[in-house]
């Protein structure tokens, strides 16, 4: 549940050390635009509108022709709506023009030859249109005949039916239809607006809502996009396909009735060639001929453009064959454009989605120098394994009062290894999250609070049942893409007031695409506060890969690890500095990951990767990274070495106090989290197959319980000199 913005909010962009102009991302913005659903028909529709404007400028067509154009739009627009629905569903209907001819003729025959009341004859004619559409649907959906061939045959057959009706009842229908009902429907107006225009507009809105907002409309789109997937998901594709043709016939039948009402007569030529007009209109409107994509609103604009062109040929005195030739050329040109645009739009958007940014990187310390405080050692190599070979990627862990260890698993599980000697038990799957659990802490009620990548933040009760805490924030106004979802809640901690602070390392990519952030180096991340009632606030925006989160021992700030900026910052969450960011440790030799409190009033942190001269060089040259991402497959990109094993301790001022490695990189090739409990340091790693447990030097152990939320019983600061 999202609420209005917090009274304070920090912007972390300045931490990148770059100019304001570097915020601009033209390539990525274009990619976001191209990914928009409405962009599917944007280019064809824009060109179509330009074409109609040119017709107005260079031909005698003017405002005086508008009523004639709109009359035709009201009738042929119904066919465009019908054809759009069929095309979205993956079919095609070439018979709609002939259905117009049959229903137009039938309405006159029913009222004049058979003596039906005019309104009854109109309704019957529309139903006949639906019946003819059902014939198409039966052959295509039930008998599995090809839509193009089937509707081409029925185009001819239905045309023959219209001719037969005219031949059989020519004497009875020779007089014009002058009944009041015909005149009202054909030439009546409501508030000065012709009734056919109103009917078309109402049906256009209804069709748009049905296609975009109803379950039936979603099913139509799904069937047109991928029939096999639709079938596997339980969608009744035969019924959906049949219903699109049934609806197409009903709309064509209504168009036939409106045409008869306007003209006052009918003949077998009515409706001939209208299928070409409708097909050209929907293609000009950006409706895809391959199915699954389209909009009746854009198709309506396409109808208007086509009618403007046709009106121009009439005003200029061109023969009827010129109309057909122009429509055929327009259809061919825009069909090719639809094919190419649909193909290259997605490819272009994919190539432009990464727009590497500039970041001012600090000096790199040589960790291979034996005199360096970061020098490699082997102190973690012999840490006792917990869950060896059973767990897969324990990114983090927590320990309860009994010494039991809970750790996440990349398969979505939460393992429990019963204490007090968890290294000697097989363990059990205690909970299942359905996502990728990463950061873990205990809340004030001793519920396990978990950041689940791709799903949000969850609380798991004592029975192992997950409950959603939050998975979205309020969407940023003016943002091209939807940034409301917590796509990658990474680490988290609980503040003294019970609020959860979590890092959402990217608003743009998901769990499986984290490598893109390490290449792009753009401040796409944020820090989110989740109150106890589930309401959410973004408290820090424009952060470059925020990752580890730890509430300070004093409880008035949180420490944040920026993985891609090689630094740790402090965000004040209360007091006079509330909402301010300040550095704690900068120019670290690696990419920091999780942060956790230590029992002596200091903090443990880890590196998920180490810097190297090559990785630093790539950071300095965004154009090189841009070319790399566009010309090489993802698995060939030059990225930091992720197999590292380093834990370090630092104090409130950022001074490095201790460094621990598994120099062999065999038992603990990656350490992403280090948590202290009862004299032991527990080691997690997102690529490891175990949790490590190593004994700490007694001189490093204090009497603070780092598992407890600051301010709660058992969390009192015992070492006054170790903290601020």
C-alpha positions in Angstrom: 0.0 0.0 0.0 1.5 3.3 -1.1 0.9 6.6 0.6 1.9 10.2 0.0 5.6 11.0 0.0 7.5 11.3 3.3 8.2 14.8 4.7 11.9 14.2 3.9 13.6 12.6 1.0 17.2 12.5 -0.1 18.6 12.6 -3.6 21.8 10.5 -3.9 22.7 11.6 -7.4 25.4 14.0 -6.2 27.3 11.0 -4.8 28.3 10.0 -8.3 30.4 13.2 -8.6 29.1 14.0 -12.1 27.4 17.0 -13.7 23.6 17.4 -13.7 23.6 17.0 -17.5 24.7 13.4 -17.0 21.2 12.6 -15.7 20.0 12.8 -19.2 19.7 9.4 -20.9 18.5 10.0 -24.5 19.2 6.4 -25.7 17.5 4.8 -22.7 14.6 7.3 -23.0 14.1 6.3 -26.6 14.2 2.7 -25.6 11.5 3.3 -23.0 9.4 5.0 -25.6 9.8 2.2 -28.1 8.7 -0.3 -25.5 5.4 1.4 -24.9 2.5 -0.5 -26.1 1.0 2.5 -27.9 4.2 2.8 -29.9 3.2 -0.4 -31.8 1.0 1.7 -34.1 2.5 5.1 -33.5 4.7 5.4 -36.6 2.1 4.0 -39.1 -0.6 6.2 -37.5 1.6 9.3 -37.6 2.4 8.7 -41.2 -1.3 8.2 -42.0 -2.2 11.5 -40.3 0.5 13.3 -42.2 -0.9 11.7 -45.4 -4.4 13.0 -44.7 -3.0 16.5 -43.9 -1.2 16.5 -47.2 -4.5 15.6 -48.9 -6.2 18.6 -47.3 -3.3 20.9 -48.3 -2.8 19.8 -51.9 -6.4 18.8 -53.0 -9.7 20.6 -53.1 -10.9 18.7 -50.1 -12.0 21.1 -47.4 -14.2 21.6 -44.3 -17.3 21.4 -46.5 -16.5 17.8 -47.2 -16.5 16.9 -43.5 -20.1 15.7 -43.2 -19.7 13.4 -46.2 -16.5 12.0 -44.8 -17.9 11.5 -41.3 -21.0 9.7 -42.7 -18.8 7.2 -44.4 -16.6 6.9 -41.3 -19.7 6.1 -39.2 -20.6 3.2 -41.4 -17.2 1.9 -42.6 -15.7 2.6 -39.1 -17.9 -0.2 -37.8 -16.2 -2.6 -40.2 -12.8 -1.3 -39.0 -13.8 -2.1 -35.4 -14.9 -5.5 -36.5 -11.8 -6.2 -38.5 -9.6 -4.9 -35.7 -11.1 -7.3 -33.2 -10.7 -10.2 -35.6 -7.1 -9.3 -36.4 -6.2 -8.9 -32.7 -7.5 -12.4 -32.2 -5.2 -13.7 -34.9 -7.7 -14.0 -37.8 -8.9 -12.0 -40.7 -12.3 -11.4 -42.2 -12.5 -10.5 -45.9 -16.3 -11.1 -46.1 -17.4 -8.1 -44.0 -18.2 -6.1 -47.2 -20.4 -8.8 -48.5 -22.1 -9.1 -45.1 -23.0 -5.4 -45.4 -24.5 -6.1 -48.8 -26.6 -9.0 -47.5 -27.9 -7.2 -44.4 -28.6 -4.0 -46.3 -30.7 -5.9 -48.8 -32.3 -8.2 -46.1 -33.5 -5.2 -44.1 -35.4 -3.8 -47.1 -36.8 -7.2 -48.0 -37.9 -7.9 -44.4 -39.7 -4.6 -44.1 -41.2 -4.1 -47.6 -41.7 -7.7 -48.9 -42.4 -9.5 -45.7 -44.2 -6.8 -43.9 -42.1 -6.8 -40.7 -42.1 -3.6 -38.7 -39.1 -1.4 -39.6 -37.5 -1.8 -36.2 -37.9 -5.5 -36.3 -36.5 -5.7 -39.8 -33.4 -3.7 -38.7 -32.8 -5.9 -35.7 -33.3 -9.0 -37.8 -30.8 -7.7 -40.4 -28.2 -7.2 -37.6 -28.9 -10.7 -36.4 -28.5 -12.1 -39.9 -25.1 -10.4 -40.0 -24.2 -12.2 -36.8 -25.4 -15.5 -38.3 -23.1 -15.0 -41.3 -20.3 -14.1 -39.0 -21.0 -17.3 -37.1 -20.7 -19.3 -40.3 -17.2 -17.9 -40.7 -16.5 -18.7 -37.1 -17.7 -22.2 -37.4 -15.5 -23.0 -40.4 -12.5 -21.4 -38.9 -12.7 -22.2 -35.1 -14.5 -25.5 -35.3 -13.4 -27.0 -38.6 -9.9 -25.4 -38.4 -10.0 -23.9 -41.9 -7.6 -21.1 -42.8 -9.2 -17.6 -42.1 -8.0 -16.0 -45.3 -9.3 -18.8 -47.6 -12.5 -19.2 -45.7 -13.5 -15.6 -45.7 -12.4 -15.1 -49.3 -14.8 -17.9 -50.2 -17.6 -16.5 -48.1 -16.9 -13.0 -49.6 -18.0 -14.4 -52.9 -20.8 -16.6 -51.5 -22.4 -13.8 -49.4 -22.2 -11.5 -52.4 -24.2 -14.1 -54.3 -26.8 -14.2 -51.5 -27.2 -10.4 -51.8 -27.7 -10.6 -55.6 -30.2 -13.5 -55.1 -32.3 -11.4 -52.7 -32.3 -8.4 -55.1 -33.3 -10.6 -58.0 -36.1 -12.3 -56.0 -37.6 -9.2 -54.5 -36.7 -6.4 -56.9 -40.3 -5.3 -57.4 -41.2 -5.1 -53.8 -38.1 -3.1 -52.8 -37.9 -0.7 -55.8 -39.6 2.2 -53.9 -37.4 4.2 -51.5 -37.4 3.5 -47.8 -39.3 6.6 -46.6 -40.6 5.3 -43.3 -40.0 7.5 -40.3 -37.8 4.9 -38.6 -35.5 4.8 -41.7 -35.3 8.6 -41.8 -34.6 8.9 -38.1 -31.8 6.3 -38.2 -30.3 7.6 -41.4 -30.7 11.4 -41.1 -31.9 12.0 -37.6 -29.8 14.0 -35.1 -29.5 14.3 -31.4 -28.3 17.7 -30.1 -27.3 18.5 -33.6 -25.1 15.3 -34.0 -26.2 12.8 -36.6 -27.4 9.5 -35.0 -25.1 7.3 -37.1 -22.1 9.3 -35.7 -23.3 8.8 -32.1 -23.8 5.1 -32.7 -20.3 4.7 -34.1 -18.8 6.7 -31.3 -20.6 4.8 -28.5 -19.6 1.4 -30.1 -16.0 2.6 -30.5 -15.7 3.4 -26.8 -17.4 0.2 -25.8 -15.1 -1.9 -28.1 -12.1 -0.1 -26.7 -13.1 -0.8 -23.1 -13.9 -4.4 -23.8 -10.6 -5.1 -25.6 -8.4 -3.3 -23.1 -10.3 -3.9 -19.8 -12.3 -7.1 -20.0 -11.3 -10.7 -19.5 -12.7 -11.5 -22.9 -10.6 -8.8 -24.5 -7.4 -10.0 -22.7 -8.2 -13.5 -23.9 -8.6 -12.3 -27.5 -5.2 -10.6 -27.3 -3.6 -13.7 -25.8 -5.0 -16.0 -28.5 -3.8 -13.6 -31.2 -0.3 -13.3 -29.6 0.3 -17.0 -29.0 -2.4 -19.6 -29.5 -0.3 -22.4 -28.0 0.5 -20.5 -24.8 -3.2 -19.4 -24.6 -4.3 -23.0 -24.8 -1.9 -24.1 -22.1 -3.2 -21.4 -19.8 -6.7 -22.7 -20.1 -8.1 -20.1 -22.5 -10.9 -21.5 -24.7 -9.3 -20.5 -28.0 -12.0 -22.1 -30.2 -14.8 -20.1 -28.5 -12.7 -16.9 -28.5 -12.0 -17.2 -32.2 -15.6 -18.0 -33.0 -16.9 -15.1 -30.9 -14.6 -12.6 -32.8 -16.2 -13.6 -36.1 -19.7 -13.5 -34.6 -19.1 -10.0 -33.3 -17.6 -9.0 -36.7 -20.8 -10.2 -38.4 -23.0 -8.2 -36.0 -21.1 -5.0 -36.6 -21.1 -5.5 -40.3 -24.9 -6.1 -40.1 -25.3 -2.8 -38.3 -23.2 -1.1 -40.9 -25.5 -2.5 -43.6 -28.6 -1.2 -41.8 -27.1 2.3 -41.3 -26.2 2.4 -45.0 -29.7 1.4 -46.1 -31.2 4.1 -43.7 -28.9 6.8 -45.1 -29.4 5.9 -48.8 -33.1 4.8 -48.5 -32.4 1.9 -50.8 -30.0 -0.9 -51.5 -28.5 -3.1 -54.2 -26.0 -5.9 -54.5 -23.2 -3.3 -55.1 -23.5 -1.9 -51.5 -20.6 -3.0 -49.5 -18.5 -4.2 -52.4 -14.8 -3.3 -51.8 -15.5 -2.1 -48.2 -13.3 -4.9 -46.9 -10.4 -3.3 -48.7 -11.3 0.1 -47.2 -11.5 -1.4 -43.7 -8.3 -3.4 -44.1 -6.4 -0.4 -45.3 -7.8 1.7 -42.5 -6.7 -0.7 -39.7 -3.3 -1.1 -41.2 -2.9 2.7 -41.4 -4.0 2.8 -37.8 -1.2 0.5 -36.8 -3.2 -2.7 -36.2 -0.8 -5.7 -36.7 -1.7 -8.2 -39.4 0.2 -10.9 -37.4 -2.3 -10.7 -34.5 -2.2 -9.8 -30.8 -1.6 -6.1 -31.3 -3.9 -3.3 -32.2 -6.3 -0.6 -31.0 -9.8 0.2 -32.2 -9.2 3.9 -31.5 -6.2 3.9 -33.9 -8.2 2.0 -36.4 -10.9 4.7 -36.3 -8.3 7.3 -37.1 -7.2 5.1 -40.0 -10.8 5.0 -41.3 -10.9 8.8 -41.2 -7.6 9.0 -43.2 -8.8 6.5 -45.8 -12.1 8.4 -46.2 -10.2 11.7 -46.6 -8.2 10.1 -49.4 -11.3 8.6 -51.1 -13.1 11.9 -50.9 -10.1 13.6 -52.6 -10.4 11.2 -55.5 -14.1 12.0 -55.8 -13.6 15.7 -55.6 -10.8 15.5 -58.2 -13.0 13.5 -60.5 -10.8 10.4 -60.7 -12.4 7.2 -61.8 -13.5 4.5 -59.3 -10.6 2.3 -60.4 -8.2 5.0 -59.1 -9.8 4.6 -55.6 -9.0 0.9 -55.6 -5.5 1.4 -56.9 -4.7 4.1 -54.3 -6.1 1.9 -51.5 -4.1 -1.1 -52.7 -0.9 0.9 -52.8 -1.5 2.3 -49.3 -2.3 -1.1 -48.0 0.9 -2.6 -49.5 3.1 0.2 -48.2 1.7 0.2 -44.7 1.7 -3.6 -44.5 5.4 -3.5 -45.3 5.9 -0.8 -42.7 4.0 -2.8 -40.1 6.2 -5.8 -40.7 9.5 -3.8 -40.6 8.4 -1.6 -37.7 7.3 -4.5 -35.6 10.5 -6.3 -36.3 13.0 -3.6 -35.7 11.2 -1.6 -32.9 11.9 -4.4 -30.4 15.5 -4.9 -31.5 16.2 -1.2 -31.4 14.6 -0.9 -27.9 16.7 -3.8 -26.7 19.9 -2.3 -28.0 19.2 1.1 -26.5 18.0 0.0 -23.1 21.5 0.2 -21.6 22.9 3.7 -21.6 26.2 3.6 -19.6 26.8 6.6 -17.4 29.9 8.4 -16.1 31.2 7.8 -12.6 34.2 9.5 -11.0 36.1 6.6 -9.5 38.7 6.9 -6.8 42.2 5.4 -6.4 42.5 1.6 -6.3 44.5 0.0 -3.5 46.7 -3.0 -4.3 45.3 -5.7 -2.1 48.1 -8.1 -3.2 50.6 -5.9 -1.3 51.4 -7.9 1.9 51.6 -4.6 3.8 48.0 -3.6 2.8 45.3 -3.8 5.4 43.3 -5.7 2.8 46.0 -8.3 2.2 44.6 -11.8 1.5 44.6 -14.3 4.4 43.0 -17.7 5.1 41.2 -17.1 8.3 37.8 -18.1 6.9 39.0 -21.2 5.0 38.3 -23.6 7.9 35.0 -22.2 9.0 32.6 -25.0 9.9 30.1 -25.7 7.2 26.3 -25.6 7.8 24.0 -27.3 5.3 26.9 -28.4 3.1 25.6 -29.5 -0.3 22.0 -29.0 0.7 21.6 -25.2 0.5 22.0 -23.4 -2.8 23.2 -19.8 -2.6 22.6 -18.7 1.1 22.9 -15.0 0.5 22.2 -14.2 4.1 21.2 -15.8 7.4 19.7 -15.1 10.8 20.2 -16.9 14.1 17.5 -17.3 16.8 17.8 -17.4 20.6 18.4 -21.2 20.5 21.2 -20.9 18.1 19.3 -22.2 15.1 20.3 -20.9 11.7 17.8 -19.8 9.1 19.2 -19.1 5.6 17.7 -18.4 2.2 18.1 -20.6 -0.9 18.0 -19.5 -4.5 15.2 -22.0 -5.1 12.9 -19.8 -3.0 13.2 -21.8 0.2 14.2 -20.8 3.8 16.2 -23.5 5.5 16.3 -24.1 9.3 19.3 -25.8 10.9 18.4 -26.5 14.5 20.7 -25.1 17.2 22.7 -25.0 19.3 25.0 -26.9 16.9 23.5 -26.2 13.5 26.6 -27.5 11.7 25.8 -31.0 12.9 22.2 -31.3 11.7 20.7 -32.0 8.2 18.2 -29.1 8.4 14.8 -28.7 6.9 13.0 -26.5 4.5 11.1 -24.2 7.0 9.4 -21.9 4.6 8.8 -21.3 0.8 8.7 -17.8 -0.6 8.1 -18.4 -4.3 10.9 -15.9 -5.2 14.6 -15.4 -4.5 15.0 -14.6 -0.8 18.0 -12.5 -0.1 18.3 -10.2 3.0 16.9 -11.4 6.3 16.4 -9.8 9.8 14.2 -10.3 12.9 11.5 -7.7 13.5 10.2 -6.5 16.9 7.7 -9.4 17.1 10.4 -11.9 16.3 9.0 -12.5 12.8 11.5 -13.2 10.1 11.5 -10.3 7.7 12.8 -11.2 4.2 13.7 -9.2 1.1 12.5 -11.4 -1.8 14.0 -10.5 -5.1 11.3 -9.8 -7.7 8.5 -10.0 -5.1 9.0 -7.4 -2.4 9.4 -7.6 1.4 7.7 -10.4 3.4 7.2 -11.3 7.0 7.4 -15.0 7.9 5.6 -15.9 11.1 6.7 -18.5 13.5 4.9 -21.3 11.6 6.8 -20.5 8.4 4.0 -18.8 6.6 4.9 -15.7 4.5 2.9 -12.5 4.7 3.4 -9.6 2.3 4.8 -6.5 4.0 5.1 -4.4 0.8 5.8 -4.8 -2.9 5.3 -1.4 -4.4 5.6 2.3 -3.9 3.8 5.3 -5.5 4.7 5.6 -9.2 6.9 8.6 -10.0 5.0 11.2 -12.0 6.2 11.7 -15.5 8.2 8.5 -15.6 8.0 6.6 -18.9 8.3 3.3 -17.2 6.4 2.0 -14.2 8.7 2.2 -11.2 6.1 1.4 -8.6 7.2 -2.3 -8.1 10.0 -3.3 -5.8 11.8 -5.2 -8.5 14.9 -6.2 -6.5 14.5 -5.7 -2.7 18.0 -6.7 -1.8 18.8 -6.1 1.9 16.9 -4.6 4.8 16.9 -3.7 8.5 14.4 -2.6 11.1 14.5 0.8 12.8 13.6 1.4 16.5 10.1 2.7 15.4 9.4 -0.7 13.7 9.8 0.7 10.2 11.7 -1.4 7.6 14.3 0.2 5.4 15.1 -1.8 2.3 17.3 -1.2 -0.7 15.7 -1.6 -4.1 18.9 -1.7 -6.1 17.2 -1.0 -9.5 13.8 0.4 -10.6 14.5 -0.9 -14.1 15.8 -4.5 -14.1 14.8 -7.6 -12.2 16.6 -10.2 -10.2 18.1 -12.1 -13.1 19.5 -9.0 -14.8 21.6 -7.5 -12.0 24.7 -7.6 -14.2 23.2 -4.8 -16.3 23.5 -2.4 -13.4 27.1 -3.2 -12.9 27.7 -2.3 -16.6 25.4 0.7 -16.9 26.6 2.6 -13.8 23.4 4.7 -13.6 21.7 5.8 -10.3 18.6 3.6 -10.8 18.3 2.5 -7.2 16.5 3.8 -4.1 15.9 3.2 -0.4 12.3 2.5 0.6 10.8 2.8 4.1 8.0 0.4 4.9 5.9 1.4 7.9 4.3 -1.1 10.2 0.9 -0.5 8.5 2.4 -1.4 5.1 2.5 2.1 3.7 5.7 2.9 1.8 7.9 5.9 1.0 10.9 6.4 -1.2 13.3 8.1 1.2 16.4 8.1 -1.1 16.2 8.3 -4.8 18.8 8.2 -7.6 21.1 5.8 -5.7 23.8 3.9 -7.7 23.2 0.2 -6.8 22.3 0.5 -3.1 22.7 -2.9 -1.5 23.5 -3.6 2.2 21.3 -1.9 4.8 22.1 -1.8 8.6 20.5 0.2 11.3 23.2 2.0 13.3 23.8 1.1 17.0 22.4 4.4 18.0 19.2 3.8 16.0 19.2 7.3 14.5 20.6 6.4 11.1 21.1 3.6 8.7 24.2 2.5 6.9 23.9 1.9 3.2 26.4 0.0 1.0 26.6 1.3 -2.6 27.9 -1.7 -4.5 28.7 0.2 -7.7 30.2 3.3 -6.0 32.5 1.3 -3.8 31.4 3.1 -0.7 29.3 3.1 2.5 27.0 6.0 3.4 25.0 7.0 6.4 21.3 8.2 6.1 20.0 10.0 9.1 16.5 8.9 9.8 15.8 11.0 12.9 17.2 14.0 14.7 18.4 17.3 13.3 20.1 15.7 10.4 17.1 13.7 9.3 17.1 13.0 5.5 20.8 13.9 5.1 23.4 11.6 3.5 27.0 11.6 4.5 29.9 9.3 3.7 31.3 6.7 6.0 33.8 4.8 3.9 34.7 5.7 0.3 37.1 4.3 -2.4 36.8 0.8 -1.1 38.8 -1.8 -3.1 35.7 -3.8 -3.8 32.0 -3.8 -4.4 30.4 -3.8 -0.9 27.4 -6.0 -0.2 25.6 -6.6 3.1 26.3 -4.7 6.3 25.5 -6.0 9.8 26.1 -4.8 13.4 28.9 -6.3 15.5 28.7 -7.0 19.2 31.5 -4.6 20.0 29.6 -1.6 18.6 31.2 -1.8 15.1 30.0 -3.3 11.8 30.7 -6.2 9.6 30.5 -5.9 5.8 31.4 -8.0 2.8 32.5 -7.6 -0.8 30.5 -9.2 -3.6 33.3 -8.4 -6.1 36.7 -6.8 -6.2 37.9 -3.9 -8.3 40.7 -4.4 -10.8 42.6 -2.1 -13.1 40.5 -3.4 -16.0 37.1 -2.9 -14.2 38.1 0.6 -13.1 39.2 1.5 -16.7 35.8 0.4 -18.1 34.0 2.5 -15.5 35.9 5.6 -16.8 34.8 5.0 -20.4 31.0 4.7 -20.9 31.3 4.7 -24.7 33.4 1.5 -24.5 30.7 -0.1 -22.3 28.0 1.1 -24.6 29.7 -0.6 -27.6 30.4 -3.7 -25.6 26.7 -4.1 -24.7 25.5 -3.6 -28.2 28.0 -5.8 -30.0 28.6 -8.7 -27.6 26.3 -11.2 -25.9 25.8 -10.8 -22.2 28.0 -13.7 -21.2 31.0 -12.0 -23.1 30.8 -8.7 -21.3 33.7 -7.6 -19.2 32.4 -7.5 -15.6 34.0 -7.6 -12.1 35.2 -10.9 -10.8 32.3 -12.1 -8.6 34.2 -15.0 -6.9 35.7 -13.2 -3.9 35.8 -14.0 -0.3 36.3 -11.0 1.9 34.7 -9.8 5.2 35.8 -6.6 6.9 35.0 -4.8 10.1 34.7 -1.0 10.3 33.7 1.5 12.9 31.3 4.5 12.9 33.9 6.7 11.2 34.6 4.2 8.4 38.0 3.1 9.7 38.8 -0.5 8.7 39.5 -2.6 11.8 39.8 -6.2 10.5 39.8 -8.1 7.2 39.0 -11.8 6.9 39.5 -13.9 3.7 39.2 -17.5 2.4 42.3 -17.1 0.3 41.8 -20.5 -1.3 38.4 -19.5 -2.7 37.5 -23.2 -2.3 35.2 -23.5 0.7 33.8 -20.0 0.6 34.4 -18.6 -2.9 31.9 -15.8 -2.3 30.9 -14.2 1.0 28.0 -11.8 0.7 26.9 -11.6 4.3 28.6 -11.9 7.7 26.5 -12.0 10.9 27.8 -12.3 14.5 26.2 -14.3 17.3 27.5 -15.6 20.6 31.1 -15.4 19.7 30.9 -16.8 16.2 30.8 -15.1 12.8 28.4 -16.7 10.3 29.2 -16.4 6.6 26.7 -16.5 3.7 27.3 -16.5 0.0 25.0 -16.2 -2.9 27.1 -18.7 -4.9 28.1 -21.0 -2.0 26.7 -24.4 -1.1 27.0 -23.9 2.7 26.9 -21.4 5.5 30.2 -20.9 7.4 30.6 -20.7 11.1 33.9 -19.4 12.4 35.1 -18.6 16.0 36.0 -15.0 16.7 38.9 -13.7 18.7 37.6 -12.9 22.2 39.0 -9.4 21.9 36.5 -8.7 19.1 33.5 -9.8 21.1 31.4 -7.3 23.0 28.2 -7.6 25.0 25.8 -6.1 22.4 23.4 -8.6 20.8 23.6 -7.5 17.1 20.4 -9.4 16.3 18.3 -7.1 18.4 16.8 -3.9 17.0 18.6 -0.9 18.6 16.5 0.3 21.5 15.0 -3.0 22.3 15.9 -5.0 25.5 19.3 -6.7 25.0 20.6 -4.1 22.5 22.0 -1.5 24.9 25.4 -0.2 24.0 27.9 -1.7 26.3 31.2 -0.2 24.9 30.8 3.6 25.1 34.1 4.2 23.4 33.3 2.1 20.3 30.4 4.2 19.1 29.6 7.9 18.6 
